[in-house]
């Protein structure tokens, strides 16, 4: 406090006012470059197992699942899908092999057919049902080339069943194994979890329960033959599974010579020289990690389990060949060794995952960046807003050497002017109310209509802010502190979303501050920039295009139809995931942007 009082009593150097634009721009650019530098081997860290009890791959393989057995199971499943009685087929197969099998009705689908989840419980022979491991195989999964189409998960269901049949009455199993086959992907999984934990009053309790679910694995294989495994770990609202769980699967895949990728990007780490290809692919992985986590939507059924703090990831059978010499698909024996090793590792655990990281960004399958490192670039990006707010705050008070006549004494300090809070309060309240209405418009109107309402009609319906120059500075001071506080809180909940919001808001603060100049053409240019380049919908379209560009790995043309379809699909499904992304954007970020945009219309008293 004495240091702050001494600082406030001093005048701001005039040279700082001349260089502050360069300082703010420099810090913003350094933050962006620092974020990209996270993919460097110098900054990133090598993955390791913090939980020694896992010990993946040390036990001898005990499961012997033949190819003929898998084909027999897949033939029965194929007939069940054809006759549209797959639930009865799976339940009868579980009962025939001595496994408890149950059904759960989750409602009627669009074709007026009753949908049912099927689940079985393999009881542990050594201990009581106190802990359990879960294997999930959705009945239908999205195909790799078109996420709008679904296909029967024959391979995933067959291996889940075969693993349960083989592990039944194994003497070394100390945890129950739950075999879950949800019928409607995320919707069915969520209904089963709500009933299992009795988290909703209207949910019907399940017929049977196992022990406390420690961790699990989801198998999504739309193709019977696949050449690599894509690890999907993005959870709801930026949640991530414990890093030890991912490292266990990766170590088992490497042991069995299975190419494991993240976001369908495989980085070859066998070469001693980490050159251009390593940097490009690692940067792509880092950017996709941030861009996909920012949506708050999970990329698999595992996200529903992470919501209940059950560590889980999804294995997706990919058609990508990541090795030039790879001509044959992954063998059933190698894949079964990964599943067995994973279950045996979890069977050794005496407690929940807690030792490794929960906040991290992947560079590749063997390198990551922890929260202590990736928070630095975000801090540099937000730092200009904090410095500018401090400069404005210091300018509000008179120095010890000069005391103006028109002053206002507050808490021992002398303010240079009197603040009228009413215009500022009503301006923020009007923008907040308008943004709250816009939150529900996407369900009724097109996004072009939202753009027109926000850009052109709000200055007509809402009265512009009338104030003097000092009042306008105080108004900017409040907005700077509000934005910094929102970004600070958001970074602790969903770093990826906070990073993208910071990249969008900081230029908005810069342009809004330029409207203080009494030049009409400056204000016109600032309004034009807000309407075009700093428009939230334009930023969202650029975000969508950048994501498509990084996923494809090659140059693709913008597709406005796909953008609108993906956006409508997202708005229609985000509530299914209990995601708060849209709520935060519409109730905090959009009002803040709208206030900054309307500040370009302020009128001097």
N, C-alpha and C positions, 0 to 999 in steps of 0.2 A: 504493500500500500504506500509506504513512503516513496518508493521508486515511481509509482504511478502518479502520485501527487507532484513530484519533481518534474516528471515528464509533461504533465498538463500545464505546469507553470511556465513552460518554455514555448517560444514561438517556433513554428515549423520553418526550416530553412527554405529560402526562396528557390534555391537550386533544385530542391526536391520536387517542387511544383513543375519545373521545366522538364524533369526526367521521369515523373511518375508514370506517364503513359508507356515509356520504354521499360520501366521496371515491371509494371503489371503485365505487359505483353511478353517480356522475357521470362517471367516466372511461369506464365501459362504454357509457353512453348517448351520450357525446360521440363515441366511436369508431363507433357505429352511425350516428349522424347525419352524421359525417364521411364515412363510406362512401357514403351516399346523396348527399352534396354533391359527390361526384366527377362526377356527371352534369352539373354546372353548367358553362356555357361559360367561367367564370372559371378553373376548375381544369383542365379538359380541354385538350388540345393539338390543333392542326390537323395532319392527316396530310400527309406530304410524301415525296418520293422521295429516298432517300439515295444510291442507285446511279444516277449520271448516264448510265451506258451503256444503261440500259433504254430511255429516251426513248420511251415508249408513244405511239402515234398519230402519229408524225412522218413515217413512211414512207407512200408512196402505196400504196393497196390493189392487190395484184397477182393475188389469187385471184378467179376468176370462176366461181362455182358457181351454176348456174341452178336454178330451182325444179323444172324438169323432171328434171334430173339427180338431185336429192334424192328426187323421187317414184319414179323408176325404182329407185334403190337400196332405198328403203323397201318397194317392191313385192316385190323379191327377198327381202328380210329377212322380210317378213310370210309369204311362202310357206315360208321355211325354218323359222320358228317353228311354222307349222301342221303341217308334215311332220315336225317334231321332228328335223331335221338341220341346225340353224342353224350348227353348227361347220363342217360341210363347205361350206355356202354362203359363209360369210365367208372361209374359206381359199381357195376357188376364185376369189372376187372379187379377193382380194389378188394371187394368182398371175397372173390375167389382166391385171392392171394393172402387172405387172413388179415387184412387191414381194415380198420374202422372207416366207413364211408358214409357221408351225409350230404344232404342237399340244402340249399338255402334259396328260397324264392325272393327275388329282388324286384318283381313287378312285371308289367306287360310292356313289350317293345312296340315299335311303330306298326308292326304287322299283326298286332293283337295276339301275340304268342307269349306264353309265360317264360320268363328268363330265369335260369337257375344257376347258382354257383355250386360247384362240386368240390368237396374237400375231404381229405382222408388224414388220419393220424397214425403214425407208426410209433407205438409206445416203446420207450427205452426199457430194456430188460434189467438194467443194473440199478436204476434209481427211480424214485417216485417222479411224477410229472411236475417237476418244479421249473425246468427250463426247456426250451425248444428251439429248433432251427426250422425255417420255412423255405420251401421251394415253390415258386409260383410259375405257372405256365398258362398264360391266357389262351382261351380257345381260339381267338382270332387276333392277329397282329397286323400292323401296317407294313406294307412292302417297302423295300428300300428305294425303288425308283419313283414311287408315287405314294406319298404319305396319306392321300385321301382314300386309297383303296386298301382293303383288308384281305387277308388270306388265312386259311386254317393253319394253326401252329402245330402241324403234325410232328415234326422232329422234336420240338420242345416238350410237347405233352408226352411223347413216347419215351424220351430219356428221363423225364421226371417220374413217370410210372416205373420204368425199369430200375431206376435208382432206389425208389421206395420198396420195390419187390426184393431187391438184393440186400438192402440194409435191414430188412425185417428180421428181427431176432438175432442180429449180430451181437456178440457178447460185449464188444468194446463200446457200444453206443451208450452214452450217459445222458443224452438229451433226446427228447421227442423230436420227431420230424413231421412237420405239417406239409401236406401236399395240397396246394390250392390251385383250382382251375377256374378262374373268373370268366364269366360269359361275356361281359361287356367292357373288357379292358379296365380303364381307370374307374368307370362308374361301378362295375361289379366289385372291383377291389375295395373301393371306398365303402360300399354297402356291407361287405364282409367285415371290414375292420371296425366299422361303427357298431356292428352287432357283437363282434368279439370283445370289444372293450366297453360295450354298453354306453357309448358316448352320446347317444341321442335318445330322448324319451320315447320316440315312436319306433325305435328299432326293436325287432323281435329277437330275443336271445337265441344263440345257436344251440344245437342239440348236444354238442360236446366241445370241450376246451382242452388244450394242451397246457404245457407250462408257459412261463413268461418267455415271450419271443425275444431272443437275443439278437439275431441277425438272420440274413437270408440271401437268396439269389433268385432272380427272375430270368427265365429263358424265353427268348423271342426268336424263333427261327422260321421265317416264312418260306424258306427254300430248304429242300432236303439236302442239297449239296452247297457247301459254303467254303470259302478259302481263307477267311480271317474272322476274328471276333472283335466287334466294336463294343467297347465298354461305355455304358451310359450311366452317368451318376448324378446328373442335375436334378435337384429336388425342387420342392415348392418354395417360393419366396426366397430363392437363393440358398436353400439348405444344401449341405453336402454330407455324404457319409464319412465316417472316420477313415482317415488315409490308410490305416493299417489294413482295412478290408480290401481296398483297391490294390494295395501292394501285394497282398496274398494271392489274388487272382492273377496279377501280372507275373509274379514269380512262378506260379504254376504253369501259366501259358508259355513262358520262356523255357521252362524245363522240358515241356513236351513239344517244343518247336512250333508253337502256334503263334501266328502274327496277331498281336493285340494292339488295337488302334484306339485313339480317342477322337471323336468327331470324324471318323473315317479317315484320319490322317495318321500315317505310320511313319515314324522317324527311325531310320536305320542307325542304331548306336553301335554297330559292330566295327565300323571304320574308326581308325585312330584319329584321323584328321576330320574335325567337325567344320565343314566348309559351308558353302553357299546354300546347299540343299538343307542342311541342318537348321540354319538361321531362318530360312523362309518357312519351313514347315513348323518350326517351334513358334514363330511369330503368328502363324495362322492358328495354331492350337490355342495360344494365349488369347488372341482376339475372339475366337469362337467361344472360348470358355466364358469370357466376359459378356459377349453379345447374347448368348443363349441364357445365361443365368439372370440377366437383367429383366427378362420377360416375366419371371416368377412362375413359369410353367415348367413342369417336369417333362423329361423326354422318355418316360416309361412308367410302368406301374409301380416301380420302386419308390417314386416320389410320394405316394400315399403312405407308405410305411415310414419314410423319413419324417412325415408329419407327426407320427407317434413315437419318434426317436428310436425306431428299429433300423439298425444299420443294414443297408441293402443297396445293391446295384443290379443292373440289367445286362445280360450278355445277349448281343444281337448278332445273328449269323450274317456276315457280310459277303457279298460277291466280289469284293475288291481283291485283286492279287497284288500283294505288296512286295513280292520277290520275283525277279525275272525268271528264275529257274523253277518257280512253282507252277506245275502243270496239273497236279491232282488235288482234289479237295481234301479237307481235314478228315482224318480217319476217325471212326467212331471210338476206337481204343484210346486215342490221344485225348479226345474230348471227355470221355468218361474218367480218365485219370485226373483231369482238371476238376470235375465235379466231386469226385471222391476225395481228392486232396483238400478241397475247400471244406467239405463237411467234416473231415477228420480234424482239420485245423480248428474249426469252430467247436468241435466236440471237446477239445483240450482246454478251452477257456473256462476259467473259474469265476470271471466277473465280466461285466459289460465292457465294450470298447470305451476307453477313456484316456489312454496314454498318448495317442498320436494326435495329429492336427484335425480340427474340424473346420478351420478357415484357411483355405489355400487356393492357389491357382495352378493348374497343370501347364507345364511347358511341353512335355512329352510324357510318355508312360514311365520314365525313370527320373524325371526332374520336375521340381515344383518350386513355387514361391510361397513363402509363409506370409501371414498377415503383417508381421513386423516389417516386411520389405515392401509389399505392394501398397501399404498405406502412405508411404513417402510421396510417390507421384501425385496421389490425390490431394495430399496436403499442399503441395506446391501449386496445384491448379486452383485450389480454394483460397490460398494465401493472399492473392490480390484483393479479394473482397474484404478480408479481415484488415489488411493494411489500409485500404481506402476508408473503411468504417472508422478506424482509429484516427486517421487524418481528419475526417469530418468532425469527429467528436472533439478533437483538440481545437479545431477552429471555432467551435461553439463558445468557448470560454475565453475570457480576456486574460492576457498574461499579467504577470506581477508588475511589469514595468509600465504598462499602459492600461488605464481603466476608462472605458468609454462612458459617456453620459447616460445613454439609453441601455441600462443593464438590468439583469434579473438575478438576484442572489439566490443560489440553490445549494444547500448542503455545504456551505462554506466556500463554494466556488461562484464565480461571477460570470453569468451567461451574457452574451452580447445582444441577445434579442429575446423577445417573448414568443413562445410557441403556442399556436392555436391548433389544438389536436382535433377539432371537429371535422375539418375538411379531410384530413388524413384518415381518420377513422371511417368516415362514410365512403371514401374512395376504395379503401381495402374491403369494406363490407359489401359494396356493390359488385366488385370483381369476384369475391368469394361466392356470393349468391348466384351470379351468372355462371360461374364454373360448376357450381353444384347442379344447376339445371342442365348444363352441357354433359354432365356425367351420364344422364339417362337418354340423351338425344340419339347416340349411336344405335340404339335399339329401334328407333322410329324413322330417322331421317338419314340421308346419305351424308358422307363425310364432306362432300363439296358444299352442302348446305350449312354444315357446322363452320366451315372455313369462311363462308360469306357472312354468316351471323357474327362471328368473332371479329373479323377484320373490319367490316364496313358498318355494321349496324350498331355495334357497341359505342363508338364515338358519337353516334346520333342520339341514341336513347339515354346514354349516361352523360351527365354534365361533366365538362372538363375540370380539372383541378385548378383552382385560382389561388395563387400564393405569390409571395415575394421570393427573392433568391435565397434568403436564409431559410425560409419555410421549406423550399424545395430541397435544400441540402439536408434538412432534418428528415424529410420524407425519404430521400435516398438512403440515409443512415439507417432508418428502420428496415428498409427493404434489404440492405446488405446484411444486417445482423440476422434477419429472418431467414434469408437464403443460406447463410453460413450455418445456422443452427439446424436447419432442415437437412442439409448435406451431411453435417456431422452425425446426426442421429441415424440417417439413412445408411451411412457407410458401415455402421455397426450391425445393421440388419441385413442389408443386401449391398455389398460393396460394388458389384457390377452395375447395378442400377444407379447408385450414387455417382459412379464415375461418369456414366453417360449423361446424367442430369447436369453434373458440373461442367462437362464439355459444352453443354447447350446453354446453361445460364450465364456463364462468365462472359461470353461475347454479348449477351443481352444486357448485362450490367454496363459494359463498355459503351455500347451504342446509346443506351438510355441516358448515361451521364453526359454524352455529347449534346443533348438537347438543351442543356443549360445555356448554350451560346445563343445570342440574340440575332441569329441569321436564319431567315426563312428557308433558304435552300438546304441548310444543315438539317432542319427538322423534317423537311420533305424527304431527304435521303435516308434519315433514320427510320421514318415510317415505312419507306419502301423496303428497307432491309428487314424490318420486322415482318412485313407482309410476305416477303419472298424467302430469303435465306434463313432467317431466324424464326420462321413459322414452325410450330410444333409438328404439323402434318408433313411439311417438307423434311424436317429432321427425321421424322419417323420413316418416310419413304427412303431417305438416304441410308438409314439404319437397316432397313429391309434389303436394300440393294447390296450393301456391303456384306451382309450376312450371306446372301446368295452367292456373291462373288467369292467369298472365302470358302464356302462349302464346295463350290464347283472347282475351285483351283485354277480356273481359266476365265477369260473375259466372257461375260454374258451381257445380254442386252436388258435394259430395264423392262419390266412387264407390269404395267399398271393394273391389268386384270388380276394377275396373281397377287399383287399387293393388296387390292381391295378384298379379294377372297380370303386371303390369310388373315387380314385384319378383322373381317367379319367373323371368321371362325374363332379367332382369339377372343373377341368380345363375347361370343356365345358360349365359350367353354371355360373362361377363366374362373367363374364362380364354382365350377365343378371341382377345381383344385384348391378351393379355399384361398386363392391368391388375392393379395391386397394391392397388387401393382396398379390396377386402374384406379382404385380408390385413392391411393397416394398421389398419383399423377393428377387426377381431376380435382382433388381437394387441397393440394399444396402447390404443386409445380405449375399447373395451368393458371391458378389465380395469381401467383407471383409473376408469371410471364405476362399475364393480361394487365397487371398493374404497371409493369415496366413499359409495355406497349402504350398504354394510355398516358403514361408520363410524358410521352412525346407531344401530347396535345395540351400541356399545361399552359396557362395564361398568367402573365405577370399582372399583379394588382397595381 
